[in-house]
Amino acid sequence: MLRRIALVASLATAAALAFAGAGGADVANKRAVDVGDDFFSPDKLSISAGTKLAFNWIGKDDHNVTKKKGPGGGFASATTDARGVNFQKKFKKAGTYKLICTVHDGMKMKVQVGG
């Protein structure tokens, strides 16, 4: 019986971590986005206004996070290849934001912010 309980607890923890790693965790209005080699993960995201996104570098190549279109003023992270770099941005205004990496043409992300 104890083994079964431990197994169920382990599976529940693994599922929660996988959900969070996929950008599904919205803990205290903060969500994580991986910046990998030529991709954002997730590359589409819907969040509430006031949510902060934490962009975490996991790749080996130079990347940045740059706002191409969307409400409010522009923003851009530094361009770096340092793993573990963390750029955070709070999305205050509702609307659709298009984010890119200016180093890699195909590296795009869409963030839909609700009011």
ChimeraX attribute file (.defattr): number of C-alpha atoms within 10 A of each C-alpha:
attribute: neighborCount
match mode: 1-to-1
recipient: residues
	/A:1	6
	/A:2	7
	/A:3	8
	/A:4	9
	/A:5	10
	/A:6	11
	/A:7	12
	/A:8	12
	/A:9	12
	/A:10	12
	/A:11	12
	/A:12	12
	/A:13	12
	/A:14	12
	/A:15	12
	/A:16	14
	/A:17	13
	/A:18	13
	/A:19	12
	/A:20	16
	/A:21	16
	/A:22	16
	/A:23	19
	/A:24	17
	/A:25	16
	/A:26	15
	/A:27	10
	/A:28	8
	/A:29	14
	/A:30	17
	/A:31	21
	/A:32	22
	/A:33	25
	/A:34	21
	/A:35	30
	/A:36	19
	/A:37	16
	/A:38	17
	/A:39	18
	/A:40	22
	/A:41	18
	/A:42	17
	/A:43	17
	/A:44	13
	/A:45	16
	/A:46	12
	/A:47	19
	/A:48	16
	/A:49	17
	/A:50	17
	/A:51	20
	/A:52	19
	/A:53	21
	/A:54	18
	/A:55	22
	/A:56	20
	/A:57	24
	/A:58	17
	/A:59	17
	/A:60	14
	/A:61	17
	/A:62	20
	/A:63	25
	/A:64	22
	/A:65	24
	/A:66	19
	/A:67	21
	/A:68	16
	/A:69	14
	/A:70	17
	/A:71	15
	/A:72	12
	/A:73	7
	/A:74	10
	/A:75	11
	/A:76	16
	/A:77	16
	/A:78	12
	/A:79	15
	/A:80	13
	/A:81	18
	/A:82	15
	/A:83	15
	/A:84	13
	/A:85	15
	/A:86	17
	/A:87	16
	/A:88	17
	/A:89	16
	/A:90	13
	/A:91	21
	/A:92	16
	/A:93	17
	/A:94	18
	/A:95	15
	/A:96	15
	/A:97	20
	/A:98	16
	/A:99	22
	/A:100	23
	/A:101	24
	/A:102	18
	/A:103	14
	/A:104	15
	/A:105	9
	/A:106	11
	/A:107	20
	/A:108	21
	/A:109	22
	/A:110	19
	/A:111	20
	/A:112	17
	/A:113	20
	/A:114	16
	/A:115	10
